[in-house]
Amino acid sequence: MGKYCCYRPGHCGRHRAGRPGALDCRSAGAAIGGADLLVAGAPVLGFRLPDEKMRENIKLNPGRAPAPADLSHPSMRTWLAGLPKGNGRATAFETRLWWSPGGSTAAILRGLQAAGYLPLAPARRFIVTGAYGPLRGGEVERARRWGLELGQALIQA
């Protein structure tokens, strides 16, 4: 197995010859270009992939959030714009309210493809119970199953 990486601040998957471990994709730099699989995800805000203006508004007006938003990392849009060229496979996910008419996965997939990553599997949507989460019951298990499916799909690709 090769290197795996997902962009979800502070959380990443497998790397180094199939051995489990954490790889902070924000600081992986050019090494990310050698990844066999990128799984990138972001929340849906305002019915789309959040932009810098949304992040600034959250910083200035956190609303009723139970804790301040972690804005120490770049936005997904910024991260995708600086993503080193690669030739691995990729897919995307989003977290969203069940009724949200918009989404963020199409924009994420476009950014991954622009950097040279070919789609491995359709994007997934994971449902949160409210504006600040948490994930709805069963969604973590669903995400784990998807991860296993992605691993199998990569082996077969």
C-alpha positions in Angstrom: 0.0 0.0 0.0 1.1 3.5 -0.7 0.5 6.8 1.0 -2.9 8.0 2.0 -3.9 11.5 3.0 -7.0 13.3 3.7 -7.4 17.0 4.3 -9.4 17.4 7.4 -7.5 19.6 9.8 -5.6 17.4 12.3 -6.9 14.1 11.0 -5.4 12.0 8.2 -5.3 8.4 7.3 -2.7 5.8 6.4 0.7 6.4 5.1 4.2 4.7 5.0 3.7 1.4 3.3 0.2 0.7 4.6 1.0 1.3 8.2 -1.6 3.3 10.2 -0.5 6.7 11.3 -1.3 10.4 11.3 0.0 12.7 8.6 -0.9 16.3 9.0 -1.7 17.2 5.4 -1.4 20.9 6.1 2.3 20.5 6.7 3.0 17.6 4.3 4.0 20.0 1.6 5.2 18.6 -1.7 5.1 15.0 -0.2 1.4 15.1 -0.6 1.9 15.0 -4.4 3.1 11.4 -4.0 0.0 10.2 -2.3 -1.9 7.4 -3.9 -5.2 8.6 -2.4 -6.4 12.0 -1.2 -9.7 12.1 0.6 -10.7 15.7 1.2 -13.7 17.0 3.1 -15.4 20.1 4.3 -18.7 21.2 5.8 -21.4 22.8 3.8 -22.0 26.4 4.8 -24.4 28.7 3.1 -25.3 25.8 0.8 -21.7 25.6 -0.6 -18.0 25.1 0.1 -17.1 27.8 2.6 -15.0 30.7 1.3 -12.7 33.2 3.0 -15.5 35.7 3.5 -17.6 33.1 5.4 -14.6 32.2 7.6 -14.1 35.9 8.4 -17.7 36.3 9.3 -17.5 33.2 11.6 -14.5 34.7 13.3 -16.2 38.1 13.8 -19.6 36.7 14.8 -19.4 33.1 16.2 -23.1 33.1 16.9 -24.2 30.3 19.3 -21.4 28.0 18.6 -20.6 25.9 21.7 -16.8 26.5 21.1 -14.9 28.9 18.9 -14.3 27.6 15.3 -10.8 26.3 14.6 -9.7 28.7 11.9 -6.0 28.0 12.4 -5.8 26.1 9.1 -6.4 27.3 5.6 -9.8 27.0 4.1 -10.5 24.0 1.8 -10.6 26.4 -1.2 -7.1 27.8 -0.3 -5.7 24.4 0.4 -6.9 23.1 -3.0 -5.5 26.1 -4.8 -2.1 25.3 -3.4 -2.3 21.6 -3.7 0.9 20.2 -5.3 0.4 18.4 -8.6 -0.1 14.7 -8.2 -1.2 11.6 -10.2 -2.9 9.6 -7.5 -6.6 9.0 -7.0 -9.0 11.1 -4.9 -12.5 11.5 -3.6 -14.4 14.0 -1.4 -16.9 14.2 1.4 -18.9 16.8 3.1 -20.7 17.2 6.4 -24.2 18.8 6.1 -27.7 19.1 7.4 -30.0 16.5 5.9 -32.1 19.2 4.1 -29.3 21.3 2.7 -30.0 22.0 -1.0 -26.3 22.8 -1.8 -23.1 21.0 -1.3 -19.3 21.2 -1.2 -18.1 18.0 -2.8 -18.4 19.1 -6.4 -16.0 22.1 -5.8 -13.6 19.8 -3.8 -13.5 17.2 -6.6 -12.9 20.0 -9.2 -10.0 21.2 -7.2 -8.5 17.7 -6.8 -8.9 17.0 -10.5 -7.3 20.3 -11.3 -4.2 19.2 -9.4 -4.1 15.9 -11.4 -5.9 13.5 -9.1 -8.4 11.2 -10.8 -11.7 10.3 -9.1 -11.6 6.9 -7.3 -15.2 6.8 -6.0 -18.3 9.0 -5.8 -18.2 11.6 -3.1 -20.1 11.0 0.1 -22.3 13.2 2.3 -22.4 12.7 6.1 -25.2 14.2 8.0 -24.9 16.3 11.2 -27.7 16.8 13.7 -27.5 20.6 13.9 -25.5 23.6 12.7 -22.6 22.7 15.0 -22.9 18.9 14.8 -22.4 16.3 16.0 -22.6 13.7 13.3 -26.0 11.9 13.2 -26.1 8.4 14.8 -24.6 5.8 12.4 -22.6 8.3 10.3 -19.2 7.5 11.9 -19.8 3.8 11.2 -20.9 4.7 7.6 -17.7 6.7 7.2 -15.5 3.8 8.4 -17.2 1.4 5.9 -16.6 4.0 3.2 -12.9 4.1 4.1 -12.6 0.3 3.8 -14.4 0.5 0.4 -12.0 3.2 -0.7 -9.0 1.0 0.3 -10.4 -1.9 -1.7 -11.2 0.3 -4.7 -7.6 1.7 -4.6 -6.2 -1.9 -4.7 -8.4 -2.7 -7.6 -7.6 0.5 -9.5 
